[in-house]
Amino acid sequence: VIQQALASSGNAVQVGSPLPEDTFYDAILQAVKTVNTHLTDQNYNQAKVAGGRAVRKELEKLLKAKDPDIQSMARTYLSTLDQLEEALAHGRQQSLPLFQQFTATRGRVSEAKSAFTATKTAARLPKKQIVAGELTVVDDQASLGTLLQTRSAKAGVQYNLDFGDGMTAVYRPWTGENGFAQRGEFELRLPDMPTSKAVDRAMTVMEQLGIPARLSTPEETELLYLHKQAYLSLEHQAPGYRRVLADLDARHADVPTRVEALRAYWGQRLGVADVTKLPGYDPLGRYQQGFRVRGKQAGYRHQLRFDLSDEQIRQEMAGYALKHSITNNNDVVSLVDAMLSDNGAMVSTVEKMRTGVLVGGMSPVEDMETGGASYCFTRLARHPAQDRGAAEGFYFKIEMLRRMDAISYDHDAFGKVIGSYVEDHRRSTVQAWKEMQSRYGNETIFKNSITLLDNIDVIVVGSPQKKQALQDVFLRHGITRLPDGRKVEQAIIVR
């Protein structure tokens, strides 16, 4: 959508170029691709199919456009959508025809004045640092290689948008010139403090770029929650689930109707009368534990899978933990001190760049390409209480496996999340988790960050002296007990 807004920010349409009004091509293309890919098994990507269907109403409106090229584009795309529906309803022996983007047959000058100016440059990011808890910008035009401390990083590409009133934005497009972890990044920058007036202006700017700025309704939030449960458990591939979605689409069902239908589906699937009564059912989710103001919730909001409760996870995965090993010649004491001096969390490479934390990790450049740079890495391991040979490191609570953004692989995938890799390789059942634990290189990754105080199970250190040093670090930061009520020293084990 932003790409289309950028395309229309110029003042002319040239013959053979896509129309500025064409915000439909990519959605239809993805729908066509999934149908052609799954002709035999009909295991279509329902999200991509829904994306294609969603543009039909807007295209039908454009049939009445004054410009003949816009009318032709609408007719062409609607014809493709009709063929798509025919294939979905009855199947077909041959693939859908090659779908190509409609291009202008005549030149025209745009009469609309652009709401912004855009310049294309190599990717430039603000280099930040945290001093005494204050985040400051050291260099607002640093290269990705500078932040990753390597010369092998891609130069990248971005669009710099200026709205003429001090408000600016940066957009890094979905292109191979950018690492996967940065594709689609959009940052809107306010010139002054975020007053209500400034925020209203920011919302208007986002709408101008085609980004819906309104808050989602509770029903929309719950619908996404139900879909995410299907995706993480691979239930979205089940014939019964696909039939429910197809029926809802055929009836053009509204959001409340879809929520009710999927509630009923999951109730039957899990063998309960009312899925909303399950102890783990919570569409809103939980915000992360606040750090600067203890006891408050802040930061990212995490939705949690509802087919397993915290208690079920603790019972069925007893004796296991999520281990984060120490890298880059760091040690536990210095890392905890750094976390408690900053935001109290273990953060991904992308989050480190955003918040001013020094970038490290085992493979930051590779992680940018696989998408792993947006995730924190852990491995399923035996709990140190069950393993006298447990290595030094952080062992997080096993209940974190309920996070809907948790992705588990039975091998070292460098956090790969591109293409269909997650669907093809994800492990999301208790049995699969237990089996993968014994495999070298298994990994479970979490988006953006893991807050330390509320998620830590135990920290393993190599000596009594190091345990005392670690306790001193917590005490220096005013922490003697964890949010779950345990004393700090109870969470530190010597091995």
C-alpha positions, -999 to 999 in steps of 0.1 A, spaced: 0 0 0 28 24 9 45 15 -24 14 26 -43 13 59 -24 49 65 -33 41 57 -69 13 82 -70 34 110 -54 48 119 -88 30 141 -112 26 119 -143 15 84 -155 36 70 -183 25 45 -210 35 10 -199 38 19 -162 15 6 -134 -14 29 -125 -11 49 -93 -46 37 -84 -35 1 -86 -33 -11 -50 -47 -45 -59 -21 -63 -79 0 -79 -51 -30 -92 -32 -45 -108 -63 -11 -122 -73 -6 -139 -40 -40 -155 -42 -34 -168 -77 0 -182 -67 -14 -202 -37 -42 -216 -59 -17 -226 -87 7 -241 -61 -19 -262 -44 -40 -274 -74 -37 -311 -64 -40 -309 -26 -62 -278 -24 -42 -268 7 -45 -231 -1 -31 -204 20 -64 -190 33 -49 -156 43 -37 -150 8 -70 -161 -7 -88 -138 17 -64 -110 7 -74 -114 -30 -111 -115 -22 -109 -84 -1 -101 -61 -30 -132 -70 -51 -155 -43 -37 -130 -15 -44 -125 -29 -80 -162 -29 -86 -164 7 -77 -137 15 -102 -158 1 -130 -175 36 -130 -142 56 -131 -139 83 -157 -105 72 -168 -107 43 -193 -74 28 -181 -88 25 -146 -119 9 -159 -99 -16 -179 -77 -24 -149 -108 -31 -128 -124 -54 -154 -91 -73 -159 -86 -79 -123 -122 -88 -116 -120 -113 -144 -90 -129 -127 -109 -130 -93 -138 -147 -110 -115 -174 -124 -100 -177 -89 -135 -183 -74 -143 -209 -100 -111 -228 -92 -118 -226 -55 -154 -238 -58 -149 -266 -83 -112 -272 -86 -95 -272 -120 -73 -294 -140 -52 -266 -153 -35 -238 -135 -49 -202 -137 -34 -181 -165 -3 -161 -159 -14 -130 -140 4 -98 -149 0 -63 -136 -21 -39 -157 -1 -11 -172 -12 23 -186 -21 24 -223 -21 62 -223 -2 89 -206 -18 114 -183 -9 141 -158 -20 137 -122 -42 166 -111 -38 158 -74 -12 176 -54 10 151 -35 7 151 2 44 146 6 77 145 -12 98 113 -13 135 107 -19 151 72 -23 184 66 -6 205 38 9 192 26 43 201 50 70 193 44 107 197 64 139 226 52 160 216 55 196 230 51 231 216 48 266 233 68 293 218 69 328 185 55 315 182 82 288 181 73 251 199 98 228 207 98 191 244 99 183 241 97 145 208 98 127 224 87 94 243 56 103 246 27 79 233 -8 88 269 -20 87 279 6 113 251 -6 137 259 -43 131 296 -36 134 305 -53 101 313 -45 65 293 -74 51 259 -60 57 237 -49 28 235 -11 20 197 -15 19 173 10 5 147 33 20 123 62 11 125 94 31 91 111 32 86 148 41 51 160 47 60 197 48 51 205 84 81 190 102 66 155 102 87 130 83 87 92 78 110 65 67 99 34 48 121 4 39 103 -15 11 98 -52 6 127 -57 -18 157 -80 -19 179 -50 -14 169 -51 22 173 -79 47 141 -97 54 141 -85 90 138 -49 78 114 -52 49 83 -33 54 96 -11 83 78 22 86 87 48 111 67 81 114 86 108 132 69 137 150 87 171 151 77 178 187 63 161 217 34 137 210 5 159 220 -30 149 211 -30 173 182 3 158 169 -10 123 172 -42 132 153 -20 146 125 1 114 125 -31 93 121 -41 115 92 -8 110 76 -10 73 79 -44 73 63 -30 93 34 -4 65 29 -32 39 29 -24 26 64 -56 21 85 -50 41 116 -80 34 137 -79 10 166 -93 -25 160 -126 -34 176 -127 -62 203 -144 -84 177 -116 -78 152 -90 -85 178 -107 -118 187 -110 -129 151 -73 -124 146 -67 -144 178 -87 -173 165 -69 -173 132 -35 -171 149 -44 -202 170 -51 -220 137 -19 -209 121 4 -218 150 -12 -252 154 -13 -258 116 -51 -262 119 -54 -237 91 -44 -266 68 -72 -289 80 -101 -295 55 -127 -288 81 -113 -254 90 -110 -245 53 -146 -254 48 -157 -231 76 -138 -202 61 -150 -209 26 -186 -209 38 -181 -176 57 -165 -160 26 -193 -173 4 -219 -156 27 -198 -124 29 -201 -129 67 -194 -99 89 -168 -100 117 -191 -109 146 -205 -138 126 -170 -150 118 -161 -149 154 -191 -170 164 -184 -195 137 -147 -200 147 -156 -201 184 -179 -230 176 -153 -247 154 -127 -245 182 -152 -256 208 -159 -288 188 -122 -292 180 -111 -291 216 -142 -309 230 -156 -280 251 -191 -264 250 -177 -228 251 -142 -222 241 -143 -187 257 -145 -204 291 -112 -221 288 -86 -208 314 -62 -199 286 -87 -180 264 -78 -143 264 -81 -124 230 -66 -92 245 -35 -110 258 -9 -97 283 13 -67 281 49 -72 291 60 -65 327 69 -29 332 104 -22 343 110 15 352 77 15 371 75 -20 388 41 -37 389 28 -19 358 23 -35 324 39 -19 293 57 -26 261 46 -53 236 13 -71 240 14 -109 237 -15 -131 228 -13 -166 242 -26 -199 227 -57 -211 243 -55 -249 237 -29 -250 266 -31 -232 299 -1 -221 320 -9 -249 344 -11 -275 316 23 -264 301 39 -266 336 26 -301 342 32 -316 307 66 -299 302 78 -304 338 116 -308 338 122 -285 308 132 -249 304 140 -224 276 177 -218 276 195 -187 263 233 -192 261 259 -166 266 277 -154 234 304 -128 223 326 -135 253 300 -120 277 292 -134 311 259 -136 330 268 -109 355 276 -82 330 246 -91 308 222 -89 337 237 -56 348 233 -43 312 197 -54 310 188 -38 344 206 -6 334 185 -4 301 150 -18 297 151 -50 317 147 -73 287 166 -95 264 160 -80 230 164 -90 193 189 -75 169 163 -52 154 151 -41 188 187 -34 199 191 -11 169 158 6 177 165 11 214 202 19 214 216 -14 227 250 -25 213 244 -52 187 259 -86 192 248 -122 188 261 -152 169 252 -142 133 236 -107 130 241 -104 92 227 -139 85 198 -132 109 189 -100 90 185 -122 58 165 -150 74 143 -127 95 158 -141 127 171 -106 136 136 -98 148 136 -126 173 152 -136 206 168 -171 205 163 -199 231 167 -236 230 146 -263 247 167 -279 274 165 -300 305 158 -278 336 190 -273 356 173 -288 386 172 -321 365 206 -316 349 237 -314 371 257 -305 340 236 -275 330 257 -248 313 259 -212 325 231 -191 311 195 -180 314 167 -206 317 133 -191 311 99 -203 322 84 -230 300 51 -213 300 65 -189 274 58 -216 249 22 -203 250 32 -170 233 16 -170 199 48 -155 184 69 -185 197 83 -206 168 100 -239 176 122 -258 152 139 -292 158 171 -278 142 192 -247 140 174 -226 114 191 -192 122 156 -180 131 144 -184 95 109 -171 89 109 -164 52 85 -180 27 67 -211 39 95 -221 62 75 -216 94 45 -236 82 68 -264 69 90 -268 99 72 -255 130 68 -278 160 39 -268 182 27 -297 203 39 -310 237 50 -343 221 70 -325 194 87 -302 219 98 -332 240 112 -350 210 131 -320 197 147 -312 230 172 -340 225 182 -327 191 214 -306 189 206 -271 176 169 -271 183 156 -235 187 126 -216 199 124 -180 190 103 -151 203 95 -118 185 112 -86 197 120 -93 233 118 -113 265 114 -94 297 138 -108 324 122 -104 358 88 -120 351 100 -147 327 132 -160 343 131 -194 359 167 -198 370 201 -183 361 230 -208 362 264 -195 371 298 -213 375 308 -205 410 295 -192 444 315 -161 439 297 -154 407 264 -160 424 272 -134 450 283 -110 423 250 -115 405 230 -110 437 249 -78 442 239 -66 407 202 -72 414 205 -54 448 223 -24 433 193 -20 410 169 -23 439 157 -58 432 155 -84 460 124 -103 449 110 -114 415 74 -107 404 65 -143 412 75 -137 449 108 -157 449 139 -141 464 165 -133 438 190 -158 454 164 -186 449 166 -181 411 204 -184 409 219 -219 407 256 -227 409 268 -255 386 
